[in-house]
Amino acid sequence: QVQLVESGGGLVQPGGSLTLSCVYSGHIPEDLNLGWYRQATGKEREWVATIHAIGMTTDYADSVKGRFAISRDNAKNTTWLQMSGLKPEDTATYYCAATWGNGAVTWGQGTQVTVSS
């Protein structure tokens, strides 16, 4: 089982930057894909970005493309979501997610990001 712990959320002004971290632990499979999701109040959880185990390829939702960057360091068991050009509509609870094997998934506890002046 994989455990995830996010950190780095907070209050930031529009146009600002913030970096979220997610440390993963436990039995780490070789095919561990890591992703970030977010859920705003009253809305469904939506996918933000993924970094794949194979080739470290990345994918982004259109709403964050060009503003957010996902990365990982397997030696540190950490993935990051670097967010820049933040907008009020980016306000949400951000969740780290890990997937592997035949659809196994685990979630972190979430970290709040608020973009407001």
Contacts in CASP RR format, 6 or more apart in sequence:
PFRMAT RR
TARGET T0000
AUTHOR 0000-0000-0000
METHOD contacts of the structure
MODEL  1
QVQLVESGGGLVQPGGSLTLSCVYSGHIPEDLNLGWYRQATGKEREWVAT
IHAIGMTTDYADSVKGRFAISRDNAKNTTWLQMSGLKPEDTATYYCAATW
GNGAVTWGQGTQVTVSS
1 26 0 8 1.000
1 27 0 8 1.000
1 106 0 8 1.000
2 24 0 8 1.000
2 25 0 8 1.000
2 26 0 8 1.000
2 27 0 8 1.000
2 28 0 8 1.000
2 29 0 8 1.000
2 32 0 8 1.000
2 98 0 8 1.000
2 100 0 8 1.000
2 106 0 8 1.000
3 24 0 8 1.000
3 25 0 8 1.000
3 26 0 8 1.000
3 106 0 8 1.000
3 108 0 8 1.000
4 22 0 8 1.000
4 23 0 8 1.000
4 24 0 8 1.000
4 96 0 8 1.000
4 97 0 8 1.000
4 98 0 8 1.000
4 106 0 8 1.000
4 107 0 8 1.000
4 108 0 8 1.000
4 109 0 8 1.000
5 22 0 8 1.000
5 23 0 8 1.000
5 25 0 8 1.000
5 108 0 8 1.000
5 109 0 8 1.000
6 20 0 8 1.000
6 21 0 8 1.000
6 22 0 8 1.000
6 94 0 8 1.000
6 95 0 8 1.000
6 96 0 8 1.000
6 108 0 8 1.000
6 109 0 8 1.000
6 110 0 8 1.000
6 111 0 8 1.000
7 20 0 8 1.000
7 21 0 8 1.000
7 22 0 8 1.000
7 23 0 8 1.000
7 111 0 8 1.000
8 18 0 8 1.000
8 19 0 8 1.000
8 20 0 8 1.000
8 21 0 8 1.000
8 111 0 8 1.000
9 18 0 8 1.000
9 20 0 8 1.000
9 94 0 8 1.000
9 111 0 8 1.000
9 112 0 8 1.000
9 113 0 8 1.000
10 18 0 8 1.000
10 111 0 8 1.000
10 112 0 8 1.000
10 113 0 8 1.000
10 114 0 8 1.000
11 114 0 8 1.000
11 116 0 8 1.000
12 18 0 8 1.000
12 86 0 8 1.000
12 113 0 8 1.000
12 114 0 8 1.000
12 115 0 8 1.000
13 86 0 8 1.000
13 115 0 8 1.000
13 116 0 8 1.000
13 117 0 8 1.000
14 85 0 8 1.000
14 86 0 8 1.000
14 87 0 8 1.000
14 88 0 8 1.000
14 115 0 8 1.000
14 116 0 8 1.000
14 117 0 8 1.000
15 84 0 8 1.000
15 85 0 8 1.000
15 86 0 8 1.000
15 87 0 8 1.000
15 115 0 8 1.000
16 84 0 8 1.000
16 85 0 8 1.000
16 86 0 8 1.000
16 115 0 8 1.000
17 82 0 8 1.000
17 83 0 8 1.000
17 84 0 8 1.000
17 85 0 8 1.000
17 86 0 8 1.000
18 83 0 8 1.000
18 86 0 8 1.000
18 113 0 8 1.000
19 80 0 8 1.000
19 81 0 8 1.000
19 82 0 8 1.000
19 83 0 8 1.000
20 36 0 8 1.000
20 80 0 8 1.000
20 81 0 8 1.000
20 83 0 8 1.000
20 94 0 8 1.000
20 96 0 8 1.000
20 111 0 8 1.000
20 113 0 8 1.000
21 78 0 8 1.000
21 79 0 8 1.000
21 80 0 8 1.000
22 34 0 8 1.000
22 36 0 8 1.000
22 78 0 8 1.000
22 79 0 8 1.000
22 80 0 8 1.000
22 81 0 8 1.000
22 96 0 8 1.000
22 108 0 8 1.000
23 76 0 8 1.000
23 77 0 8 1.000
23 78 0 8 1.000
24 32 0 8 1.000
24 34 0 8 1.000
24 77 0 8 1.000
24 78 0 8 1.000
24 79 0 8 1.000
24 96 0 8 1.000
24 98 0 8 1.000
25 77 0 8 1.000
28 77 0 8 1.000
29 100 0 8 1.000
29 101 0 8 1.000
30 53 0 8 1.000
31 53 0 8 1.000
31 54 0 8 1.000
31 100 0 8 1.000
31 101 0 8 1.000
32 53 0 8 1.000
32 98 0 8 1.000
32 99 0 8 1.000
32 100 0 8 1.000
33 50 0 8 1.000
33 51 0 8 1.000
33 52 0 8 1.000
33 53 0 8 1.000
33 98 0 8 1.000
33 99 0 8 1.000
33 100 0 8 1.000
34 50 0 8 1.000
34 51 0 8 1.000
34 70 0 8 1.000
34 72 0 8 1.000
34 79 0 8 1.000
34 96 0 8 1.000
34 97 0 8 1.000
34 98 0 8 1.000
35 47 0 8 1.000
35 48 0 8 1.000
35 49 0 8 1.000
35 50 0 8 1.000
35 51 0 8 1.000
35 70 0 8 1.000
35 79 0 8 1.000
35 96 0 8 1.000
35 97 0 8 1.000
35 98 0 8 1.000
35 99 0 8 1.000
36 48 0 8 1.000
36 49 0 8 1.000
36 50 0 8 1.000
36 70 0 8 1.000
36 79 0 8 1.000
36 81 0 8 1.000
36 94 0 8 1.000
36 95 0 8 1.000
36 96 0 8 1.000
36 97 0 8 1.000
37 45 0 8 1.000
37 46 0 8 1.000
37 47 0 8 1.000
37 48 0 8 1.000
37 94 0 8 1.000
37 95 0 8 1.000
37 97 0 8 1.000
38 45 0 8 1.000
38 46 0 8 1.000
38 48 0 8 1.000
38 90 0 8 1.000
38 92 0 8 1.000
38 93 0 8 1.000
38 94 0 8 1.000
38 95 0 8 1.000
38 113 0 8 1.000
39 45 0 8 1.000
39 46 0 8 1.000
39 92 0 8 1.000
39 93 0 8 1.000
39 95 0 8 1.000
40 89 0 8 1.000
40 91 0 8 1.000
40 92 0 8 1.000
40 93 0 8 1.000
41 92 0 8 1.000
43 92 0 8 1.000
45 95 0 8 1.000
46 61 0 8 1.000
47 61 0 8 1.000
48 60 0 8 1.000
48 61 0 8 1.000
48 64 0 8 1.000
48 68 0 8 1.000
48 81 0 8 1.000
48 94 0 8 1.000
49 58 0 8 1.000
49 59 0 8 1.000
49 60 0 8 1.000
49 61 0 8 1.000
49 64 0 8 1.000
49 68 0 8 1.000
49 70 0 8 1.000
49 81 0 8 1.000
50 58 0 8 1.000
50 59 0 8 1.000
50 70 0 8 1.000
51 57 0 8 1.000
51 58 0 8 1.000
51 70 0 8 1.000
51 71 0 8 1.000
51 72 0 8 1.000
51 79 0 8 1.000
52 58 0 8 1.000
52 59 0 8 1.000
53 100 0 8 1.000
56 72 0 8 1.000
58 69 0 8 1.000
58 70 0 8 1.000
60 66 0 8 1.000
60 68 0 8 1.000
60 70 0 8 1.000
63 89 0 8 1.000
64 83 0 8 1.000
64 90 0 8 1.000
67 83 0 8 1.000
67 84 0 8 1.000
67 85 0 8 1.000
67 86 0 8 1.000
68 81 0 8 1.000
68 82 0 8 1.000
68 83 0 8 1.000
68 84 0 8 1.000
69 81 0 8 1.000
69 82 0 8 1.000
70 79 0 8 1.000
70 80 0 8 1.000
70 81 0 8 1.000
70 82 0 8 1.000
71 79 0 8 1.000
71 80 0 8 1.000
71 82 0 8 1.000
72 78 0 8 1.000
72 79 0 8 1.000
72 80 0 8 1.000
73 79 0 8 1.000
79 96 0 8 1.000
81 94 0 8 1.000
83 90 0 8 1.000
83 113 0 8 1.000
86 113 0 8 1.000
86 115 0 8 1.000
87 115 0 8 1.000
88 115 0 8 1.000
88 116 0 8 1.000
89 115 0 8 1.000
90 113 0 8 1.000
90 115 0 8 1.000
91 113 0 8 1.000
91 114 0 8 1.000
91 115 0 8 1.000
91 116 0 8 1.000
92 112 0 8 1.000
92 113 0 8 1.000
93 110 0 8 1.000
93 111 0 8 1.000
93 112 0 8 1.000
93 113 0 8 1.000
94 110 0 8 1.000
94 111 0 8 1.000
94 112 0 8 1.000
94 113 0 8 1.000
95 107 0 8 1.000
95 108 0 8 1.000
95 109 0 8 1.000
95 110 0 8 1.000
96 107 0 8 1.000
96 108 0 8 1.000
96 110 0 8 1.000
97 105 0 8 1.000
97 106 0 8 1.000
97 107 0 8 1.000
97 108 0 8 1.000
98 105 0 8 1.000
98 106 0 8 1.000
99 105 0 8 1.000
END
